[in-house]
């Protein structure tokens, strides 16, 4: 389990670092103004139940709670930085939202595409 904990720490560090809107991004371009419509679908909070229920490690449960909190910060930054985005939050969907919430994804994609006509 030590390997997971080390990896979880690395993932949280990267997620936290990616929420910053300015500064050095490791030489990558920073796109803060995208003036076109864009669909965005977020599974927030994630459905981590199968993974969490299989683990007895407190670090796993703590990781899931902290990851959702950091993702909320990231989503809020995305939302404020992308006023033209059409954002759909799917509570308790899994990472593969197109599988866990197929009807929601199809409905939103159809509505978004229809709005472009």
C-alpha positions as CSV (number, residue, x, y, z in Angstrom):
1,X,0.0,0.0,0.0
2,X,3.0,2.3,0.5
3,X,3.4,2.5,-3.3
4,X,-0.3,3.7,-3.7
5,X,0.3,6.3,-0.9
6,X,3.4,7.7,-2.7
7,X,1.5,7.8,-6.0
8,X,-1.5,9.5,-4.4
9,X,0.7,12.2,-2.9
10,X,2.2,12.8,-6.3
11,X,-1.2,13.0,-8.0
12,X,-2.5,15.5,-5.4
13,X,0.6,17.6,-5.8
14,X,0.1,17.7,-9.6
15,X,-3.6,18.5,-9.3
16,X,-2.9,21.3,-6.8
17,X,-0.2,22.7,-9.0
18,X,-2.5,22.6,-12.0
19,X,-5.1,24.8,-10.3
20,X,-2.9,27.9,-10.5
21,X,-3.9,30.2,-13.2
22,X,-0.7,32.1,-13.7
23,X,3.0,31.5,-13.2
24,X,5.5,29.0,-14.6
25,X,3.8,25.9,-16.1
26,X,6.9,24.0,-17.0
27,X,7.3,25.6,-20.4
28,X,3.8,24.8,-21.5
29,X,1.6,27.4,-23.1
30,X,-1.1,28.8,-20.9
31,X,-4.5,29.2,-22.5
32,X,-6.6,31.5,-20.3
33,X,-8.8,33.1,-23.0
34,X,-10.8,30.8,-25.3
35,X,-13.6,32.8,-26.7
36,X,-15.6,30.0,-28.3
37,X,-18.3,27.7,-26.9
38,X,-17.0,24.6,-25.3
39,X,-18.7,21.6,-23.6
40,X,-17.2,20.4,-20.3
41,X,-18.4,17.4,-18.4
42,X,-17.2,16.8,-14.8
43,X,-17.8,13.9,-12.6
44,X,-17.8,15.7,-9.3
45,X,-17.7,14.2,-6.7
46,X,-16.3,11.1,-8.4
47,X,-17.8,7.8,-7.6
48,X,-14.9,6.2,-5.8
49,X,-17.0,3.7,-3.9
50,X,-15.8,0.5,-5.5
51,X,-12.1,1.4,-4.9
52,X,-12.7,2.8,-1.4
53,X,-14.8,-0.2,-0.3
54,X,-12.0,-2.6,-1.3
55,X,-9.5,-0.8,0.8
56,X,-8.9,-0.7,4.6
57,X,-6.4,2.0,4.3
58,X,-7.3,5.4,5.8
59,X,-5.0,7.1,3.3
60,X,-7.3,5.9,0.5
61,X,-10.4,7.4,2.0
62,X,-8.5,10.7,2.7
63,X,-7.2,10.8,-0.8
64,X,-10.7,10.6,-2.3
65,X,-12.0,13.4,-0.1
66,X,-9.0,15.6,-0.8
67,X,-9.0,14.9,-4.5
68,X,-12.7,15.9,-4.8
69,X,-12.0,19.2,-2.9
70,X,-9.1,20.0,-5.2
71,X,-11.1,19.1,-8.3
72,X,-13.8,21.5,-7.0
73,X,-11.2,24.3,-6.9
74,X,-10.0,23.4,-10.4
75,X,-13.6,23.3,-11.7
76,X,-14.3,26.7,-10.2
77,X,-11.2,28.2,-11.9
78,X,-12.2,26.6,-15.2
79,X,-15.7,28.0,-14.9
80,X,-14.5,31.6,-14.1
81,X,-11.9,31.4,-16.8
82,X,-14.2,30.0,-19.5
83,X,-17.4,32.0,-19.4
84,X,-18.4,30.5,-22.8
85,X,-18.2,26.9,-21.5
86,X,-21.3,24.8,-21.1
87,X,-20.5,23.0,-17.9
88,X,-22.3,19.8,-16.8
89,X,-21.6,18.5,-13.3
90,X,-22.5,14.8,-12.8
91,X,-22.4,14.0,-9.1
92,X,-21.2,10.5,-8.3
93,X,-20.4,9.6,-11.9
94,X,-17.3,7.6,-12.4
95,X,-14.3,8.7,-14.5
96,X,-15.8,7.3,-17.6
97,X,-18.9,9.5,-17.6
98,X,-19.9,8.4,-21.1
99,X,-20.4,4.9,-19.7
100,X,-21.8,5.6,-16.2
101,X,-24.0,8.5,-17.3
102,X,-24.5,7.8,-21.0
103,X,-28.0,9.4,-21.3
104,X,-26.8,12.6,-19.6
105,X,-23.7,12.9,-21.8
106,X,-25.7,12.3,-25.0
107,X,-28.4,14.8,-24.0
108,X,-25.8,17.5,-23.2
109,X,-23.7,16.8,-26.3
110,X,-26.8,17.0,-28.5
111,X,-27.9,20.2,-26.9
112,X,-24.5,21.7,-27.2
113,X,-24.2,20.7,-30.9
114,X,-27.7,22.0,-31.6
115,X,-26.7,25.4,-30.1
116,X,-23.9,25.8,-32.7
117,X,-26.3,25.8,-35.7
